[in-house]
C-alpha cells in the first residue's frame, strides 16, 4: 500500500474539536471518503460528534462521505468543513 502526506485543514467547529487549524497526516493514497474521515477521527475522536454535519473537500472538490474512492497525492489538501451559517 502506498502512503502520502497530506495537509488537513480544520474550519469552524471542526477546528475547535480537533484543537488545531492545520496538520500533516500520512494516509493511504487510495481509500474511500468514509475511510478518510475515520482516519481523521481516529486522530481527533471529538470530531465524531459532528460527522453527520461535515463535508470533506479534497483539493477544493467536495466529497460526500461514503464509498466514493478518493485518490490522494503527496501534498494534497483535505478540508474538514462543518456547516456554515449566514445569510
Buried (B, 14 or more C-beta within 10 A) or exposed (E): EEEBEBEBBBBBBBBBBBEBEEBEBEBBBEBBBBBBBBBBBEEBEEBBEBEEEBBBBBBEEEBEBEEEEBEBEEEBBBBBBBEEEEE
